[in-house]
Amino acid sequence: MADDEEEESGSDEEESDADSDESEVTSDQIVDGIIDYIKKEDKSVAEVFKIIDLNSDKRVSGPELQTWLKQVGIADLAPPDVMMTLGLIDENKDGYISLSELRSAVGEKASALGLLLEAVEDAAEGELAG
């Protein structure tokens, strides 16, 4: 009987370890994924923002972010994890990500990685405004 209990508890630990490995995606990894997507797709932050902003209200909600992250294969996050990530990018704490907030999060990380997105952003912003 004691052997059975040990086997059961051992398998439970393995399952919980596997679950936590899959769900432990940090906000830094999300921003890295966005930067990788921008580079891979040769898009600006503004263009990516428009794609994520499904209802075109000029702000990205948790469900919009969650849907896009899953669609492009960056992460399949549970709603609480999405809201935590959104909260870290959402500088004014209104519950949404604005273009400037996304640009800031991506720009800070890109600067740390030595990427130059500013020139691309300026050029794309001119195209999108027209």
N, C-alpha and C positions, 0 to 999 in steps of 0.2 A: 504493500500500500504506500509506503513512504517513497518507493521508487517511482510509482505512478505520479505522485505529487511533484517530484523533482522534474520528471519529464515534461509535465504540463507547464510548470513554471518556466522551464528552459525554453519551450516553444513560444510562450507568451512574450518572453524577453526578446526573442529573435524577431517576432512580428512587430513589436513596438519599435525596435531599432530600425527595421526596414521602413516602417511608416514615417519615422522622424527623419530619416535620410532623404526621403522623397519630398517632404514638405518644408524642409529647412532651406528656403531660398531667401537670401537677404535682399534688402532694398538696393544695396550696392550691386548685387548680381542683376537685379532688374534693370538698373540704370546702365550697367555694362551691356546687357542684352539689347537695350534700346540703341545704344551707341553702335553696337555691332550691326544691328538692323539698318541703321542710318548709313553706315559705310557700305554694307553689302548691297543695299537697294539703291545706293547713290541718291539719297533723299536728304532734304534739310529737316531740321527739327519742326519747322512750320508745316511742311508737307506731311510728316508723320503725325503731327498733332491733328491735322485735318482728317487723317485716316482713322485715328483713334476716336475722335469726336463724332460718334455715329449720328447724333441728332443735330449736328451743326450749330449748337448753342454757344460755341466758343469757350467751352469748359468741358473737362473730362471728368466724368463721374466714376465711382468705384466699379459699377457694372460694365461701363464702357472699357475701362482699363483692363478689367478681368477678361472680357471677351477678346480684346485685341492680343493680350499677352498669350492667351491660349491659342488663338488662330495662327499666330506667327511662330509658335513653338518656344517662346521664351520661358514661360512658366504656366502651370495650371494651378493657380492659387485658390485656396478657400477664401470666402468673403472676408473673414477677419484679417487674413494675411494681406489681402488686397487693400483693405482700409488702412492697415498699418503702413504699407508702402505709400499709399496715397497721402497719408498724414505727414510722412517725412518729406515729401516733395511739395506739398501744399503749404507754402510759406505764410499765407494770410489766414490759414485755418478756417476757410469757408466751406470745406468739405469737397472741394473740386480742385483740379489742376488746371491752371491757365497756361496759355502759350508761354508767357514770360517765366512762369514757375518751372515748366518743363525745360525750357531753354536754359534756365539757371542751373537746374540739377544736372543736365547733360553737359553744359558748358564747364561747370566746376570739375566734374569727373573727367571730361575730355582734356581739360587743361592739365590735370594731374597726370594724365596718360600721355601728354605731349602732342595731342591732336590739335589741328587748327580747323575749327568749325566756323569761326567768325566770318571769314571771307565767303564761305558757302552760304551762311545764314543771310548776310547782307545782300548777296546776289539773289537768293531765293525770295527774300522778303520783297524785293523790288518787283519780281515776277508775279508773286501772289497778290500784291496790292493792285496790280494793273488788270 
